[in-house]
Every structure is written in C-alpha cells, then in structure tokens.
Amino acid sequence: MRSLRAVLTILGKDLRLRLRDRSAFVLGVGAPLVLGLILSQVVGDFGGGEFHATFAVVDRDGGEAAAGFPDVVRQVPGVTVRDNLTEAEARSAVDHGDLQAAFVIPEGFTDAVQAGRSTELVVVGNVDEGLMTQVATSIADRYAGTVDAVRLSVAIASPGGPPDPQLIAAAQAQPPPIQLVPLPAADRQLDSTTYLMAGLGVLFLFFLVQFGVIGLLEEQRGGTMARLLAAPIHPVAIPVAKALTSVVLGIMGLTVLAVVSSLFLGADWGDPLAAAVLIVAVVLASVSIVTLVVGIARTTEQANMVGSIIALVMGLLGGSFFPINRGFLTRLAVLTPHHWFLRGLGDGQAGGVGDVLGSVAALLGFAVVVGSAGAVLLVRGAWRR
C-alpha cells in the first residue's frame, strides 16, 4: 500500500510539472496539428478521395448518333456534364482549368456512322490534367465501341441494303453482353487529413512519452534519486511511476489530438472505442521503446538523442508522413508501431473493435517483447548509473 501511494505521488508530481510548463501539450497536440496542416496543403489528398470532374459536350452534329453521347458521359460516377457551350468556349474553359476536358462531336457524325464511314469524336484536354484527359479518352473509346457494335449488328441483319431505322433503334436499345458491376466494399483507407493527424500524432508520441521515463535520469542528475531510494518504499515503485507518467501523457496527448482534429479539421478516427483501444496499445508500445533506451543510456542527453533518432527513423519507415508503397520498405514498416497503428485505424473505418484486434495484438506484442527487456534493465538499477 505504501509503495502504491508512492507511485501515485510521483505520478501526480510529474504530471503537474509537465502540464504546468505546457511541454506535453506542445509535443502531443500543437506540433502534430501545425505540421499536419502544413503538409496537407503541400501534398494534397494522397488518399485518393472521391472522383469529381466537369466535362463539356459540344454537339455540332445534332443527329441521332450524337444525341445519346451526353447521357453516356453522365453515367460515369462523379462526372458533371455541360452541354450548353460552343466549341470555342469549351476549348477556352479547358485551357483556363474551368473544365477538365471537352468532347467535340463534328458535323456529319451521324451520317458517317449510318453510312459506315470513319469519323472522329474529338477529345480536348489540358496539358496539366493528364489523368482527366485519359478518363475522357476512355469514355470516348467506350462510346465508339458501342457505336461500332451497333453498326456491325445492323450490317449483319440487313446485308447489302440500306439500314432500317427501326433496326438501328432496336440495336441501340440492346444492353451490352458484358457489364461491369461495382461491388461496394468497406473503405479501409484513411483520408489525407486523418492519415496526417494520426501519423504525426504517433510520431510526436515518441517524444512526448520520453518526459516520464527519462525522468529517472533527471532525478539522478538533480540529486533527488538518492532521496527517493532512501525512502521507505520498494525501489521498483520509482520506475513504475515514471513509466505510468509516460503512459498517461501519451494517452492524453493522442486523445486530445483525435478530438481536436475531428472537431476542427474534419478528421475521421473511426469507431471511438476502436480508436481508444488502438491509442492505448500504441502508447504502451512507444513507452516500451523509450524504457529500453533509458535502460541503456547513461545520461539524459544520450537518452534524448537516441530516442529522437529512433522516433524519426521509425516514423519514416512506419509511414507517419506519407504511405510507404515500396516492397523492401513495406516489409520493414511492419517492425514499427506506427505502421500497425495506422493500419488499425484504417481497418477501424470498416467496423468496430473486432476489426482492429490484429493491429492491437501486434502493438501489445511489441510492447511486451521490447518492454520486458527495458523493464529488466530498469529494475536491475540501470537508472542509477
């Protein structure tokens, strides 16, 4: 009981110290928010987001073969069609970025199609909108393929004679023999805002949790460790209190970051319970790494330097700044808590706690393996060097 009171006393003292000097708030919340806002403006929505495009259709033909083309374009999800522009207006709008692309159906398009002659469907694109131009080209190719199929069907049904308008209409009404049917699936991908807030949050978490465990070395340097060891408490109570300080600071920092980014920046951390479980697990994993560093280090400066290097290297490998999609680096990423935390948040987008248990198990396993080694060093008295 006395040791428990000692743990709570040391914990309360360290928490008051860090909250008074606002260092915990700056590292745990302020720095990730500011850096995340800057990076979000620089890199944009690397998560993909929803597809949106505005295309124009200029019908200079006015015939039957051209009349159905705007409806074909409108069937593409996320595409808005403007069909009230002249060719000059559409080309100008594409050049100025007001439109992503434009389609120009030339005069005589319907006559050429019905007569079996070759014709053109012009796609006007912007040099800075390469992807959108490819999308527009694919739509035009799809329509051209449909027209060719109708023309071939009519030619086979009425060989050697003029095409029957009713036969053309019947061929156009037939559905394609093969259709692509999208199957909606649960989205397990974080949007850019959530990814940056969560990634930077766990990156700065490693700096934040150092305040607690590194306090062992600070107590030694300040001369107060000898007094603590002379007190009528179990020596293990001291490192336990310092580790708990790191855990509490880490949970508080990530929780506040999640709430603030959700309320003011539109971040989506998924199911609250799943996010809370992941936060606790990643905090334990990060504290285990800091515990090992402090157990090995001999001075505060050495522990801070080594801890900072580990935090930055793991943050880069784990994808704190941007997703890692290269083979070798992807395999290394699984060795970092950052990777499992971000993966767990992505899985949590599709459901609840059950979907994040795999990532939680990886984080807790990391905490047990690394934390055990660090705890052995601390309990054996490595902090007294």
Buried (B, 14 or more C-beta within 10 A) or exposed (E): EEBEEBBEBBBEEBBEBBEEEEBBBBBBBBBBBEBBBEBBEEEEEBBEEEEEBBBBBBBBBEBBBBEEBBEBBBEBEEBBBBBEBEBEBBBBBBEEEBBBBBBBBBBBBBEBBBEEEEBEBEBBBBEEBEEBBEBBBEBBEBBBEBBEBBBEBBEEBEEEEEBEEEBBEBBBEEEEEEEEEEEEEEEBEBBBBBBBBBBBBBBBBBBBBBBBBBBBBBBBEEEEBEEBEEBEBEBEBBBBBBBBBBBBBBBBBBBBBBBBBBEEBEBBBBBEEBBBBBBBBBBBBBBBBBBBBBBBBEEBEBBBEBBBEBBBEBBBBBBBBBBBEEEEEBEBBEEBBBBBBBBBBBBBBBBEBEBBEEBBEBBBEBBEEBBEEBBEBBBEEBBBE
